[in-house]
């Protein structure tokens, strides 16, 4: 009976409360629709990447308040971190071990990973460009500055050196690299610097390279006291602090560079 009514175009409500709109009504699904057709589906991972581009578009929209734009950019960054931690990790696992169910979009995992890399690189490029070319100048107009090493005054550098020696240096433990030991595991989301050295350490060992990982207990952004901030709210990144005073971690050795 119900099938006859549907064929006549009469809406029918089933016992579960679901209404079949009939073949000629809006929302009707053509009987010949092939749901196995890959063109009907979006790739899950690529759709997530595109969502983060939309978040960045909110950050780039000058109609939004400045700090909201900063917040949107930070959301796109943390989303991308989580995306690689979860979705990309699952794809790589399936690719390495040949696991996983056939995908509705029929895309090969290698193809998806290649497109993810392409779009993720573009997204990160947009994030850095927006931060350096738009957000930093706009924040500075509002009296909020993020000072690079070449912008430090003598007073600021003296205060930062004292901060480094009292608050940062005591909790740092550089790790020397040598061929006799396996390369150490780099912790996820950690601030880790590679240091190129020249000379011998306190034990007479020839030094070439070392790793320096900043503990998560250290703040990634340091606010300068108002009395040396030159009338603004000024901040310094922990990474700049470490680069500037890196030589104090390796007495008797020459730091050729840190990266």
CORQUIHU-V652728 format. One record per residue. RES is the residue in one letter. D_LAST is the distance of its C-alpha to the last C-alpha in Angstrom with 2 decimals. Layout:
BEGIN
<<RES/D_LAST> <RES/D_LAST>>
END
This chain:
BEGIN
<<X/74.84> <X/71.27> <X/70.34> <X/73.39> <X/72.42> <X/68.90> <X/70.40> <X/72.57> <X/69.54> <X/70.38> <X/67.43> <X/67.69> <X/66.15> <X/65.66> <X/66.32> <X/62.62> <X/62.72> <X/60.89> <X/62.54> <X/62.79> <X/63.10> <X/65.20> <X/64.35> <X/65.17> <X/63.55> <X/60.05> <X/57.53> <X/59.55> <X/57.72> <X/59.34> <X/60.97> <X/59.47> <X/55.80> <X/53.71> <X/51.01> <X/49.42> <X/48.49> <X/44.64> <X/44.85> <X/45.93> <X/42.60> <X/39.09> <X/36.13> <X/34.92> <X/31.17> <X/31.26> <X/33.43> <X/30.87> <X/28.18> <X/30.77> <X/31.51> <X/27.98> <X/28.52> <X/31.65> <X/29.80> <X/27.48> <X/30.73> <X/31.87> <X/28.76> <X/29.43> <X/33.11> <X/33.90> <X/37.02> <X/35.09> <X/34.32> <X/30.92> <X/29.70> <X/31.12> <X/29.03> <X/25.89> <X/27.20> <X/27.85> <X/24.32> <X/23.04> <X/25.71> <X/24.57> <X/21.01> <X/22.42> <X/24.99> <X/22.51> <X/20.70> <X/24.18> <X/25.25> <X/22.70> <X/23.38> <X/27.11> <X/28.41> <X/25.91> <X/25.90> <X/29.71> <X/29.78> <X/27.56> <X/29.81> <X/32.90> <X/31.67> <X/30.80> <X/34.11> <X/36.42> <X/37.27> <X/38.02> <X/41.05> <X/41.84> <X/40.28> <X/42.70> <X/40.71> <X/40.97> <X/37.37> <X/35.76> <X/32.66> <X/30.74> <X/31.84> <X/30.78> <X/27.28> <X/26.92> <X/28.16> <X/25.95> <X/22.82> <X/24.27> <X/25.17> <X/22.09> <X/19.85> <X/22.37> <X/22.42> <X/18.69> <X/19.00> <X/21.98> <X/20.31> <X/17.52> <X/20.24> <X/22.61> <X/20.31> <X/19.33> <X/22.69> <X/25.17> <X/24.32> <X/22.54> <X/25.45> <X/28.04> <X/26.78> <X/26.76> <X/30.37> <X/31.20> <X/29.72> <X/26.52> <X/23.39> <X/19.66> <X/18.59> <X/15.44> <X/14.73> <X/16.94> <X/19.71> <X/20.15> <X/23.56> <X/24.45> <X/25.97> <X/23.07> <X/20.60> <X/23.21> <X/23.66> <X/19.97> <X/19.72> <X/22.80> <X/21.48> <X/18.35> <X/20.71> <X/23.34> <X/21.76> <X/18.19> <X/18.08> <X/21.11> <X/19.66> <X/16.32> <X/16.53> <X/13.75> <X/14.62> <X/14.89> <X/14.76> <X/17.80> <X/20.10> <X/22.79> <X/21.18> <X/20.16> <X/16.62> <X/16.50> <X/16.94> <X/14.23> <X/16.23> <X/16.96> <X/15.70> <X/13.76> <X/10.72> <X/8.67> <X/5.40> <X/5.19> <X/6.49> <X/8.55> <X/11.93> <X/15.32> <X/18.68> <X/20.46> <X/20.13> <X/23.18> <X/24.71> <X/24.63> <X/22.14> <X/20.06> <X/16.36> <X/13.90> <X/11.08> <X/10.75> <X/9.69> <X/10.01> <X/11.78> <X/13.31> <X/16.99> <X/18.55> <X/21.02> <X/18.68> <X/19.16> <X/16.31> <X/18.13> <X/19.86> <X/23.06> <X/24.14> <X/27.78> <X/30.23> <X/31.42> <X/28.19> <X/27.27> <X/29.53> <X/31.75> <X/29.25> <X/27.50> <X/23.97> <X/20.83> <X/17.28> <X/14.43> <X/13.35> <X/9.60> <X/10.67> <X/12.80> <X/10.36> <X/8.17> <X/11.68> <X/13.34> <X/10.97> <X/13.55> <X/16.24> <X/15.02> <X/15.57> <X/18.91> <X/20.25> <X/17.04> <X/14.98> <X/11.23> <X/10.40> <X/6.75> <X/3.78> <X/0.00>>
END
